[in-house]
Amino acid sequence: MEPRITGHTELIGLIATPIRHSSSPKMHNAAFAKLGLDYAYLAFEVGNEQLEDTIKGFRAMNVRGCNVSMPNKTVVHKYLDKLSPAAELCGAVNTIVNDNGVLTGHITDGVGFMTSVADAGFDPIGKKVTIVGCGGAGTAIQIQAALDGVAELAIFNIQDACFERAKQTVKDINEKTNCKATLYDLADTEELRKQMADSYMFINATGVGMKPLEGQTYIKDASMLRPELIVCDVVYSPAKTALLELAESVGCPTLNGLGMMLFQGAAAFKLWTGQEMPIDHIKEVLNLK
């Protein structure tokens, strides 16, 4: 048994599917070890069908908290006691904190993404951004980008339930921030091309590019890209998606989802432990330097 695991060790989990590719256990366990904290972080393959029972089990076992990823982020709120203002606004949860049986849902994706962008040396504030994806992560990024001062958001999604929810997100952004947001149908390729043409940054905020959609991308025509366009992908496994490979072939600066994973994780880490994640150490552990 690892020496730091004791009879007092508290459990923190990650519930999603697929999830075995995740770097989160490596990241959080390294941070716990570095700071001498008596926690352990494990990943659990959980989909919507098992979600309610899983949350009941976590509550019964007094698990300190967990991260939540696809496909559970927009569903798990139904089984929680409270939501943070950001999670309520986004309609999604990626972090749960258990305070003596009271489960509170938080969303740290938006802060994590915007922090990763700044950490990489990019500055979208006051500029236009085009983003594909209106699920939990996409919505969180859109709202945080608007709050931080991005001037304009061109938002694209397929015509599904997320598209309908995105109408409210766009309304909230336009009414409550100084950002101009517009929602478009992702099937309109020429509109996507037009909006990307004068954008500072393009973001894929969907799971397209990771398993089981590895090797796929919504941008199939390299002529939609230009060398000065910054291309970001929230996917971090694989580290270089088909979208990022295409962008690099055109000469675009690129950013994968590892930085977002790091900084959203750091925000969750503080919610659970009250301490700052040792970012420089974790960058070395994850080979991000």
MARZASE-863720 format. One record per residue (C-alpha): residue in three letters; x, y, z. Coordinates in Angstrom, 2 decimals. Each point is the difference from the previous one (the first is absolute). Layout:
REM residues N
<atom><rest>ALA</rest><x>X</x><y>Y</y><z>Z</z></atom>
...
This chain:
REM residues 289
<atom><rest>MET</rest><x>0.00</x><y>0.00</y><z>0.00</z></atom>
<atom><rest>GLU</rest><x>1.21</x><y>3.51</y><z>-0.77</z></atom>
<atom><rest>PRO</rest><x>1.33</x><y>1.52</y><z>3.26</z></atom>
<atom><rest>ARG</rest><x>-2.19</x><y>3.10</y><z>-0.21</z></atom>
<atom><rest>ILE</rest><x>-3.25</x><y>-2.02</y><z>-0.17</z></atom>
<atom><rest>THR</rest><x>-1.31</x><y>-0.37</y><z>3.57</z></atom>
<atom><rest>GLY</rest><x>-3.19</x><y>-0.91</y><z>1.83</z></atom>
<atom><rest>HIS</rest><x>-0.84</x><y>3.72</y><z>-0.09</z></atom>
<atom><rest>THR</rest><x>0.56</x><y>0.54</y><z>-3.74</z></atom>
<atom><rest>GLU</rest><x>-2.92</x><y>1.79</y><z>-1.63</z></atom>
<atom><rest>LEU</rest><x>-1.20</x><y>-0.95</y><z>-3.49</z></atom>
<atom><rest>ILE</rest><x>-0.54</x><y>2.36</y><z>-2.90</z></atom>
<atom><rest>GLY</rest><x>-1.30</x><y>-1.44</y><z>-3.26</z></atom>
<atom><rest>LEU</rest><x>-0.48</x><y>0.68</y><z>-3.69</z></atom>
<atom><rest>ILE</rest><x>-3.20</x><y>-1.26</y><z>-1.63</z></atom>
<atom><rest>ALA</rest><x>-0.35</x><y>-0.13</y><z>-3.79</z></atom>
<atom><rest>THR</rest><x>0.13</x><y>-2.31</y><z>-2.97</z></atom>
<atom><rest>PRO</rest><x>2.34</x><y>-0.53</y><z>-1.74</z></atom>
<atom><rest>ILE</rest><x>2.47</x><y>1.00</y><z>2.71</z></atom>
<atom><rest>ARG</rest><x>2.96</x><y>-2.42</y><z>0.18</z></atom>
<atom><rest>HIS</rest><x>2.06</x><y>2.42</y><z>-2.14</z></atom>
<atom><rest>SER</rest><x>-0.28</x><y>2.76</y><z>2.61</z></atom>
<atom><rest>SER</rest><x>3.07</x><y>1.77</y><z>1.39</z></atom>
<atom><rest>SER</rest><x>-1.98</x><y>1.30</y><z>2.99</z></atom>
<atom><rest>PRO</rest><x>0.91</x><y>-2.86</y><z>2.39</z></atom>
<atom><rest>LYS</rest><x>3.70</x><y>0.49</y><z>-0.72</z></atom>
<atom><rest>MET</rest><x>-0.33</x><y>3.76</y><z>0.46</z></atom>
<atom><rest>HIS</rest><x>-1.98</x><y>0.03</y><z>3.25</z></atom>
<atom><rest>ASN</rest><x>1.84</x><y>-2.88</y><z>1.67</z></atom>
<atom><rest>ALA</rest><x>3.33</x><y>1.68</y><z>-0.77</z></atom>
<atom><rest>ALA</rest><x>-1.32</x><y>3.23</y><z>1.52</z></atom>
<atom><rest>PHE</rest><x>-1.25</x><y>-1.79</y><z>3.12</z></atom>
<atom><rest>ALA</rest><x>3.37</x><y>-1.73</y><z>0.42</z></atom>
<atom><rest>LYS</rest><x>1.95</x><y>3.23</y><z>-0.54</z></atom>
<atom><rest>LEU</rest><x>-2.00</x><y>1.81</y><z>2.70</z></atom>
<atom><rest>GLY</rest><x>-0.26</x><y>-2.98</y><z>2.34</z></atom>
<atom><rest>LEU</rest><x>-3.79</x><y>-0.10</y><z>-0.15</z></atom>
<atom><rest>ASP</rest><x>-1.81</x><y>-3.19</y><z>1.00</z></atom>
<atom><rest>TYR</rest><x>-2.20</x><y>-0.38</y><z>-3.09</z></atom>
<atom><rest>ALA</rest><x>-0.15</x><y>-2.47</y><z>-2.89</z></atom>
<atom><rest>TYR</rest><x>-1.53</x><y>0.67</y><z>-3.43</z></atom>
<atom><rest>LEU</rest><x>-1.48</x><y>-2.81</y><z>-2.12</z></atom>
<atom><rest>ALA</rest><x>-1.81</x><y>-0.15</y><z>-3.35</z></atom>
<atom><rest>PHE</rest><x>-3.31</x><y>-1.87</y><z>-0.39</z></atom>
<atom><rest>GLU</rest><x>-1.70</x><y>-0.93</y><z>-3.28</z></atom>
<atom><rest>VAL</rest><x>-3.50</x><y>1.36</y><z>0.61</z></atom>
<atom><rest>GLY</rest><x>-2.65</x><y>1.02</y><z>-2.52</z></atom>
<atom><rest>ASN</rest><x>-3.45</x><y>1.52</y><z>0.42</z></atom>
<atom><rest>GLU</rest><x>-1.57</x><y>-3.36</y><z>0.85</z></atom>
<atom><rest>GLN</rest><x>2.17</x><y>-0.52</y><z>3.10</z></atom>
<atom><rest>LEU</rest><x>0.29</x><y>3.66</y><z>0.96</z></atom>
<atom><rest>GLU</rest><x>-2.73</x><y>0.26</y><z>2.64</z></atom>
<atom><rest>ASP</rest><x>1.18</x><y>-3.14</y><z>1.82</z></atom>
<atom><rest>THR</rest><x>3.61</x><y>1.22</y><z>-0.16</z></atom>
<atom><rest>ILE</rest><x>-0.85</x><y>3.35</y><z>1.59</z></atom>
<atom><rest>LYS</rest><x>-2.05</x><y>-1.75</y><z>2.70</z></atom>
<atom><rest>GLY</rest><x>2.98</x><y>-2.25</y><z>0.68</z></atom>
<atom><rest>PHE</rest><x>2.41</x><y>2.92</y><z>0.23</z></atom>
<atom><rest>ARG</rest><x>-2.33</x><y>1.73</y><z>2.44</z></atom>
<atom><rest>ALA</rest><x>-0.40</x><y>-3.17</y><z>2.11</z></atom>
<atom><rest>MET</rest><x>3.77</x><y>-0.57</y><z>0.14</z></atom>
<atom><rest>ASN</rest><x>0.68</x><y>3.69</y><z>0.73</z></atom>
<atom><rest>VAL</rest><x>2.28</x><y>0.30</y><z>-3.02</z></atom>
<atom><rest>ARG</rest><x>1.56</x><y>3.47</y><z>0.14</z></atom>
<atom><rest>GLY</rest><x>-0.93</x><y>0.83</y><z>-3.60</z></atom>
<atom><rest>CYS</rest><x>0.45</x><y>-0.84</y><z>-3.64</z></atom>
<atom><rest>ASN</rest><x>0.51</x><y>1.32</y><z>-3.49</z></atom>
<atom><rest>VAL</rest><x>-2.68</x><y>-0.60</y><z>-2.60</z></atom>
<atom><rest>SER</rest><x>0.56</x><y>-0.27</y><z>-3.75</z></atom>
<atom><rest>MET</rest><x>-1.94</x><y>-1.10</y><z>-3.07</z></atom>
<atom><rest>PRO</rest><x>-2.75</x><y>-1.16</y><z>-0.22</z></atom>
<atom><rest>ASN</rest><x>-0.95</x><y>0.89</y><z>3.58</z></atom>
<atom><rest>LYS</rest><x>0.75</x><y>3.73</y><z>0.27</z></atom>
<atom><rest>THR</rest><x>-3.42</x><y>1.29</y><z>-1.00</z></atom>
<atom><rest>VAL</rest><x>-1.93</x><y>-2.72</y><z>1.86</z></atom>
<atom><rest>VAL</rest><x>1.64</x><y>-0.35</y><z>3.41</z></atom>
<atom><rest>HIS</rest><x>-1.55</x><y>3.19</y><z>1.45</z></atom>
<atom><rest>LYS</rest><x>-3.25</x><y>-1.94</y><z>0.49</z></atom>
<atom><rest>TYR</rest><x>1.64</x><y>-2.03</y><z>2.79</z></atom>
<atom><rest>LEU</rest><x>1.70</x><y>2.88</y><z>1.85</z></atom>
<atom><rest>ASP</rest><x>-1.14</x><y>2.30</y><z>2.81</z></atom>
<atom><rest>LYS</rest><x>1.38</x><y>3.31</y><z>-1.25</z></atom>
<atom><rest>LEU</rest><x>1.66</x><y>1.62</y><z>-3.02</z></atom>
<atom><rest>SER</rest><x>2.51</x><y>2.81</y><z>-0.13</z></atom>
<atom><rest>PRO</rest><x>-1.21</x><y>3.09</y><z>-1.90</z></atom>
<atom><rest>ALA</rest><x>2.30</x><y>-0.87</y><z>-2.92</z></atom>
<atom><rest>ALA</rest><x>-1.22</x><y>-3.60</y><z>-0.18</z></atom>
<atom><rest>GLU</rest><x>-3.61</x><y>1.17</y><z>0.09</z></atom>
<atom><rest>LEU</rest><x>0.65</x><y>2.50</y><z>-2.78</z></atom>
<atom><rest>CYS</rest><x>1.84</x><y>-2.60</y><z>-2.12</z></atom>
<atom><rest>GLY</rest><x>-2.45</x><y>-2.82</y><z>0.64</z></atom>
<atom><rest>ALA</rest><x>2.98</x><y>-2.28</y><z>0.56</z></atom>
<atom><rest>VAL</rest><x>2.17</x><y>-1.38</y><z>2.83</z></atom>
<atom><rest>ASN</rest><x>3.57</x><y>-1.26</y><z>-0.20</z></atom>
<atom><rest>THR</rest><x>0.87</x><y>0.03</y><z>3.71</z></atom>
<atom><rest>ILE</rest><x>-1.95</x><y>-1.19</y><z>3.03</z></atom>
<atom><rest>VAL</rest><x>0.93</x><y>0.87</y><z>3.59</z></atom>
<atom><rest>ASN</rest><x>-1.41</x><y>-2.01</y><z>2.90</z></atom>
<atom><rest>ASP</rest><x>-0.26</x><y>2.03</y><z>3.21</z></atom>
<atom><rest>ASN</rest><x>-1.32</x><y>-2.38</y><z>2.65</z></atom>
<atom><rest>GLY</rest><x>-2.59</x><y>-1.51</y><z>-2.32</z></atom>
<atom><rest>VAL</rest><x>-0.92</x><y>3.19</y><z>-1.85</z></atom>
<atom><rest>LEU</rest><x>1.01</x><y>-0.35</y><z>-3.66</z></atom>
<atom><rest>THR</rest><x>0.73</x><y>3.22</y><z>-1.90</z></atom>
<atom><rest>GLY</rest><x>0.64</x><y>0.07</y><z>-3.74</z></atom>
<atom><rest>HIS</rest><x>2.56</x><y>2.38</y><z>-1.50</z></atom>
<atom><rest>ILE</rest><x>1.32</x><y>0.67</y><z>-3.52</z></atom>
<atom><rest>THR</rest><x>3.71</x><y>0.80</y><z>-0.41</z></atom>
<atom><rest>ASP</rest><x>0.35</x><y>-0.62</y><z>-3.76</z></atom>
<atom><rest>GLY</rest><x>-0.36</x><y>3.63</y><z>-1.05</z></atom>
<atom><rest>VAL</rest><x>2.55</x><y>1.33</y><z>2.45</z></atom>
<atom><rest>GLY</rest><x>2.31</x><y>-2.89</y><z>-0.87</z></atom>
<atom><rest>PHE</rest><x>-0.16</x><y>0.70</y><z>-3.72</z></atom>
<atom><rest>MET</rest><x>0.50</x><y>3.75</y><z>0.27</z></atom>
<atom><rest>THR</rest><x>2.91</x><y>-0.47</y><z>2.41</z></atom>
<atom><rest>SER</rest><x>1.63</x><y>-2.51</y><z>-2.39</z></atom>
<atom><rest>VAL</rest><x>-0.34</x><y>2.45</y><z>-2.90</z></atom>
<atom><rest>ALA</rest><x>1.71</x><y>2.76</y><z>1.99</z></atom>
<atom><rest>ASP</rest><x>2.66</x><y>-2.44</y><z>1.24</z></atom>
<atom><rest>ALA</rest><x>0.78</x><y>-0.87</y><z>-3.65</z></atom>
<atom><rest>GLY</rest><x>0.52</x><y>3.69</y><z>-0.78</z></atom>
<atom><rest>PHE</rest><x>-3.22</x><y>0.64</y><z>-1.96</z></atom>
<atom><rest>ASP</rest><x>-2.31</x><y>2.93</y><z>0.68</z></atom>
<atom><rest>PRO</rest><x>-3.55</x><y>-0.18</y><z>-1.41</z></atom>
<atom><rest>ILE</rest><x>-1.28</x><y>2.86</y><z>2.18</z></atom>
<atom><rest>GLY</rest><x>-1.67</x><y>2.67</y><z>-2.12</z></atom>
<atom><rest>LYS</rest><x>0.10</x><y>-2.28</y><z>-3.05</z></atom>
<atom><rest>LYS</rest><x>-2.32</x><y>-2.35</y><z>-1.90</z></atom>
<atom><rest>VAL</rest><x>-0.06</x><y>-3.75</y><z>0.67</z></atom>
<atom><rest>THR</rest><x>-1.78</x><y>-2.77</y><z>-1.92</z></atom>
<atom><rest>ILE</rest><x>-0.89</x><y>-3.08</y><z>2.03</z></atom>
<atom><rest>VAL</rest><x>-1.59</x><y>-3.35</y><z>-0.91</z></atom>
<atom><rest>GLY</rest><x>-1.88</x><y>-1.80</y><z>2.76</z></atom>
<atom><rest>CYS</rest><x>-2.78</x><y>0.94</y><z>2.43</z></atom>
<atom><rest>GLY</rest><x>0.27</x><y>-2.87</y><z>2.47</z></atom>
<atom><rest>GLY</rest><x>1.22</x><y>0.42</y><z>3.58</z></atom>
<atom><rest>ALA</rest><x>3.59</x><y>0.99</y><z>-0.83</z></atom>
<atom><rest>GLY</rest><x>-0.97</x><y>2.17</y><z>-2.97</z></atom>
<atom><rest>THR</rest><x>-2.61</x><y>1.92</y><z>1.97</z></atom>
<atom><rest>ALA</rest><x>2.39</x><y>0.56</y><z>2.91</z></atom>
<atom><rest>ILE</rest><x>2.68</x><y>1.32</y><z>-2.38</z></atom>
<atom><rest>GLN</rest><x>-2.47</x><y>2.29</y><z>-1.75</z></atom>
<atom><rest>ILE</rest><x>-1.26</x><y>1.53</y><z>3.24</z></atom>
<atom><rest>GLN</rest><x>3.47</x><y>0.43</y><z>1.51</z></atom>
<atom><rest>ALA</rest><x>1.38</x><y>1.47</y><z>-3.22</z></atom>
<atom><rest>ALA</rest><x>-2.84</x><y>2.53</y><z>-0.06</z></atom>
<atom><rest>LEU</rest><x>0.49</x><y>0.88</y><z>3.67</z></atom>
<atom><rest>ASP</rest><x>3.76</x><y>0.38</y><z>-0.51</z></atom>
<atom><rest>GLY</rest><x>-0.46</x><y>2.48</y><z>-2.86</z></atom>
<atom><rest>VAL</rest><x>0.03</x><y>-1.84</y><z>-3.33</z></atom>
<atom><rest>ALA</rest><x>-1.74</x><y>2.44</y><z>-2.35</z></atom>
<atom><rest>GLU</rest><x>-1.93</x><y>-2.40</y><z>-2.24</z></atom>
<atom><rest>LEU</rest><x>-0.92</x><y>-3.68</y><z>-0.02</z></atom>
<atom><rest>ALA</rest><x>-1.12</x><y>-1.87</y><z>-3.12</z></atom>
<atom><rest>ILE</rest><x>-1.47</x><y>-3.22</y><z>1.45</z></atom>
<atom><rest>PHE</rest><x>-0.70</x><y>-3.08</y><z>-2.14</z></atom>
<atom><rest>ASN</rest><x>-1.75</x><y>-3.25</y><z>0.89</z></atom>
<atom><rest>ILE</rest><x>-1.93</x><y>-2.78</y><z>-1.67</z></atom>
<atom><rest>GLN</rest><x>-3.80</x><y>0.17</y><z>0.26</z></atom>
<atom><rest>ASP</rest><x>-0.51</x><y>-1.99</y><z>3.18</z></atom>
<atom><rest>ALA</rest><x>-1.09</x><y>0.58</y><z>3.61</z></atom>
<atom><rest>CYS</rest><x>3.20</x><y>1.96</y><z>0.66</z></atom>
<atom><rest>PHE</rest><x>-0.90</x><y>2.39</y><z>-2.84</z></atom>
<atom><rest>GLU</rest><x>-3.30</x><y>0.80</y><z>1.71</z></atom>
<atom><rest>ARG</rest><x>1.73</x><y>0.59</y><z>3.34</z></atom>
<atom><rest>ALA</rest><x>2.60</x><y>2.17</y><z>-1.73</z></atom>
<atom><rest>LYS</rest><x>-2.70</x><y>2.49</y><z>-0.98</z></atom>
<atom><rest>GLN</rest><x>-0.35</x><y>0.89</y><z>3.68</z></atom>
<atom><rest>THR</rest><x>3.78</x><y>0.18</y><z>0.44</z></atom>
<atom><rest>VAL</rest><x>0.25</x><y>2.46</y><z>-2.89</z></atom>
<atom><rest>LYS</rest><x>-2.85</x><y>2.05</y><z>1.47</z></atom>
<atom><rest>ASP</rest><x>1.72</x><y>0.11</y><z>3.40</z></atom>
<atom><rest>ILE</rest><x>3.33</x><y>1.02</y><z>-1.50</z></atom>
<atom><rest>ASN</rest><x>-1.55</x><y>2.79</y><z>-2.07</z></atom>
<atom><rest>GLU</rest><x>-2.07</x><y>1.31</y><z>2.92</z></atom>
<atom><rest>LYS</rest><x>2.47</x><y>-0.41</y><z>2.87</z></atom>
<atom><rest>THR</rest><x>3.44</x><y>0.65</y><z>-1.53</z></atom>
<atom><rest>ASN</rest><x>1.58</x><y>2.37</y><z>-2.51</z></atom>
<atom><rest>CYS</rest><x>0.66</x><y>-2.88</y><z>-2.42</z></atom>
<atom><rest>LYS</rest><x>-2.02</x><y>-0.44</y><z>-3.19</z></atom>
<atom><rest>ALA</rest><x>-0.99</x><y>-3.67</y><z>-0.45</z></atom>
<atom><rest>THR</rest><x>-1.68</x><y>-1.61</y><z>-3.02</z></atom>
<atom><rest>LEU</rest><x>-1.10</x><y>-3.62</y><z>-0.41</z></atom>
<atom><rest>TYR</rest><x>0.33</x><y>-1.82</y><z>-3.34</z></atom>
<atom><rest>ASP</rest><x>-0.83</x><y>-3.42</y><z>-1.38</z></atom>
<atom><rest>LEU</rest><x>3.20</x><y>-2.02</y><z>-0.40</z></atom>
<atom><rest>ALA</rest><x>-1.42</x><y>-1.50</y><z>-3.20</z></atom>
<atom><rest>ASP</rest><x>0.48</x><y>3.42</y><z>-1.65</z></atom>
<atom><rest>THR</rest><x>3.62</x><y>-0.47</y><z>-1.07</z></atom>
<atom><rest>GLU</rest><x>0.18</x><y>3.25</y><z>-1.93</z></atom>
<atom><rest>GLU</rest><x>-1.17</x><y>1.98</y><z>3.05</z></atom>
<atom><rest>LEU</rest><x>2.64</x><y>-1.76</y><z>2.07</z></atom>
<atom><rest>ARG</rest><x>2.62</x><y>0.93</y><z>-2.58</z></atom>
<atom><rest>LYS</rest><x>-1.19</x><y>3.63</y><z>0.03</z></atom>
<atom><rest>GLN</rest><x>0.10</x><y>0.31</y><z>3.79</z></atom>
<atom><rest>MET</rest><x>3.42</x><y>-1.64</y><z>0.28</z></atom>
<atom><rest>ALA</rest><x>1.42</x><y>2.35</y><z>-2.62</z></atom>
<atom><rest>ASP</rest><x>0.12</x><y>2.99</y><z>2.37</z></atom>
<atom><rest>SER</rest><x>0.40</x><y>-1.84</y><z>3.31</z></atom>
<atom><rest>TYR</rest><x>3.05</x><y>0.20</y><z>2.23</z></atom>
<atom><rest>MET</rest><x>-0.56</x><y>-3.53</y><z>1.29</z></atom>
<atom><rest>PHE</rest><x>-1.89</x><y>-3.17</y><z>-0.95</z></atom>
<atom><rest>ILE</rest><x>-0.97</x><y>-2.51</y><z>2.72</z></atom>
<atom><rest>ASN</rest><x>-1.25</x><y>-3.57</y><z>-0.27</z></atom>
<atom><rest>ALA</rest><x>-1.92</x><y>-0.50</y><z>3.26</z></atom>
<atom><rest>THR</rest><x>-1.45</x><y>-3.40</y><z>-0.96</z></atom>
<atom><rest>GLY</rest><x>1.21</x><y>-3.57</y><z>0.45</z></atom>
<atom><rest>VAL</rest><x>0.63</x><y>-0.36</y><z>-3.73</z></atom>
<atom><rest>GLY</rest><x>3.63</x><y>-1.03</y><z>-0.32</z></atom>
<atom><rest>MET</rest><x>0.13</x><y>-2.30</y><z>3.04</z></atom>
<atom><rest>LYS</rest><x>-1.11</x><y>-3.62</y><z>0.24</z></atom>
<atom><rest>PRO</rest><x>-2.30</x><y>-1.25</y><z>-1.44</z></atom>
<atom><rest>LEU</rest><x>0.21</x><y>2.95</y><z>-2.46</z></atom>
<atom><rest>GLU</rest><x>3.81</x><y>0.03</y><z>-0.21</z></atom>
<atom><rest>GLY</rest><x>1.30</x><y>1.22</y><z>-3.36</z></atom>
<atom><rest>GLN</rest><x>-3.13</x><y>2.04</y><z>-0.71</z></atom>
<atom><rest>THR</rest><x>-0.44</x><y>3.78</y><z>-0.17</z></atom>
<atom><rest>TYR</rest><x>-2.74</x><y>2.44</y><z>-0.93</z></atom>
<atom><rest>ILE</rest><x>2.57</x><y>1.98</y><z>-2.01</z></atom>
<atom><rest>LYS</rest><x>0.75</x><y>-2.14</y><z>-3.03</z></atom>
<atom><rest>ASP</rest><x>1.13</x><y>2.74</y><z>-2.40</z></atom>
<atom><rest>ALA</rest><x>3.39</x><y>1.58</y><z>0.73</z></atom>
<atom><rest>SER</rest><x>-1.04</x><y>3.09</y><z>-1.95</z></atom>
<atom><rest>MET</rest><x>-2.23</x><y>0.94</y><z>2.98</z></atom>
<atom><rest>LEU</rest><x>3.18</x><y>0.58</y><z>2.01</z></atom>
<atom><rest>ARG</rest><x>2.66</x><y>2.71</y><z>-0.30</z></atom>
<atom><rest>PRO</rest><x>3.45</x><y>0.21</y><z>1.64</z></atom>
<atom><rest>GLU</rest><x>-0.92</x><y>2.75</y><z>2.47</z></atom>
<atom><rest>LEU</rest><x>-3.10</x><y>-1.82</y><z>1.32</z></atom>
<atom><rest>ILE</rest><x>0.59</x><y>-1.58</y><z>3.41</z></atom>
<atom><rest>VAL</rest><x>-1.59</x><y>-3.47</y><z>0.09</z></atom>
<atom><rest>CYS</rest><x>-0.93</x><y>-1.59</y><z>3.34</z></atom>
<atom><rest>ASP</rest><x>-1.42</x><y>-3.43</y><z>0.79</z></atom>
<atom><rest>VAL</rest><x>-1.39</x><y>-0.98</y><z>3.40</z></atom>
<atom><rest>VAL</rest><x>0.92</x><y>-3.63</y><z>-0.79</z></atom>
<atom><rest>TYR</rest><x>3.33</x><y>-1.02</y><z>1.59</z></atom>
<atom><rest>SER</rest><x>0.10</x><y>-3.71</y><z>-0.85</z></atom>
<atom><rest>PRO</rest><x>1.35</x><y>-0.28</y><z>-2.59</z></atom>
<atom><rest>ALA</rest><x>2.20</x><y>3.03</y><z>0.65</z></atom>
<atom><rest>LYS</rest><x>-0.07</x><y>0.85</y><z>-3.70</z></atom>
<atom><rest>THR</rest><x>-3.46</x><y>-0.45</y><z>-1.51</z></atom>
<atom><rest>ALA</rest><x>-0.82</x><y>-0.03</y><z>-3.69</z></atom>
<atom><rest>LEU</rest><x>-1.08</x><y>3.64</y><z>0.35</z></atom>
<atom><rest>LEU</rest><x>3.33</x><y>1.05</y><z>1.52</z></atom>
<atom><rest>GLU</rest><x>1.95</x><y>-1.97</y><z>-2.61</z></atom>
<atom><rest>LEU</rest><x>-1.91</x><y>1.78</y><z>-2.76</z></atom>
<atom><rest>ALA</rest><x>0.55</x><y>3.37</y><z>1.69</z></atom>
<atom><rest>GLU</rest><x>3.73</x><y>-0.61</y><z>0.36</z></atom>
<atom><rest>SER</rest><x>0.23</x><y>-0.89</y><z>-3.69</z></atom>
<atom><rest>VAL</rest><x>-1.27</x><y>3.51</y><z>-0.78</z></atom>
<atom><rest>GLY</rest><x>2.33</x><y>1.63</y><z>2.52</z></atom>
<atom><rest>CYS</rest><x>-2.58</x><y>0.86</y><z>2.67</z></atom>
<atom><rest>PRO</rest><x>1.06</x><y>0.31</y><z>3.66</z></atom>
<atom><rest>THR</rest><x>-1.77</x><y>-2.82</y><z>1.86</z></atom>
<atom><rest>LEU</rest><x>-1.03</x><y>-0.94</y><z>3.53</z></atom>
<atom><rest>ASN</rest><x>-1.32</x><y>-3.36</y><z>1.16</z></atom>
<atom><rest>GLY</rest><x>-2.14</x><y>-0.74</y><z>3.04</z></atom>
<atom><rest>LEU</rest><x>2.79</x><y>-0.93</y><z>2.42</z></atom>
<atom><rest>GLY</rest><x>0.29</x><y>3.55</y><z>1.34</z></atom>
<atom><rest>MET</rest><x>-3.75</x><y>0.22</y><z>0.50</z></atom>
<atom><rest>MET</rest><x>0.05</x><y>-3.37</y><z>1.75</z></atom>
<atom><rest>LEU</rest><x>2.81</x><y>1.26</y><z>2.27</z></atom>
<atom><rest>PHE</rest><x>-1.59</x><y>3.30</y><z>0.99</z></atom>
<atom><rest>GLN</rest><x>-3.58</x><y>-1.23</y><z>0.36</z></atom>
<atom><rest>GLY</rest><x>1.48</x><y>-2.75</y><z>2.14</z></atom>
<atom><rest>ALA</rest><x>1.87</x><y>2.57</y><z>2.09</z></atom>
<atom><rest>ALA</rest><x>-3.26</x><y>1.85</y><z>0.67</z></atom>
<atom><rest>ALA</rest><x>-1.71</x><y>-3.26</y><z>1.02</z></atom>
<atom><rest>PHE</rest><x>3.00</x><y>-0.94</y><z>2.16</z></atom>
<atom><rest>LYS</rest><x>-0.40</x><y>3.22</y><z>1.99</z></atom>
<atom><rest>LEU</rest><x>-3.74</x><y>-0.62</y><z>0.48</z></atom>
<atom><rest>TRP</rest><x>0.72</x><y>-3.44</y><z>1.50</z></atom>
<atom><rest>THR</rest><x>3.12</x><y>0.76</y><z>2.04</z></atom>
<atom><rest>GLY</rest><x>0.06</x><y>3.75</y><z>0.57</z></atom>
<atom><rest>GLN</rest><x>3.56</x><y>0.04</y><z>-1.35</z></atom>
<atom><rest>GLU</rest><x>1.59</x><y>1.16</y><z>-3.25</z></atom>
<atom><rest>MET</rest><x>1.12</x><y>-2.74</y><z>-2.38</z></atom>
<atom><rest>PRO</rest><x>3.82</x><y>0.05</y><z>-0.46</z></atom>
<atom><rest>ILE</rest><x>-0.28</x><y>0.99</y><z>-3.69</z></atom>
<atom><rest>ASP</rest><x>3.71</x><y>-0.01</y><z>-0.88</z></atom>
<atom><rest>HIS</rest><x>0.45</x><y>-3.48</y><z>1.46</z></atom>
<atom><rest>ILE</rest><x>-3.07</x><y>-1.34</y><z>-1.82</z></atom>
<atom><rest>LYS</rest><x>1.20</x><y>1.49</y><z>-3.29</z></atom>
<atom><rest>GLU</rest><x>3.17</x><y>-2.06</y><z>0.41</z></atom>
<atom><rest>VAL</rest><x>-2.00</x><y>-3.12</y><z>0.88</z></atom>
<atom><rest>LEU</rest><x>-2.21</x><y>0.42</y><z>-3.09</z></atom>
<atom><rest>ASN</rest><x>2.87</x><y>1.08</y><z>-2.29</z></atom>
<atom><rest>LEU</rest><x>-1.56</x><y>3.40</y><z>-0.61</z></atom>
<atom><rest>LYS</rest><x>3.25</x><y>1.99</y><z>0.26</z></atom>
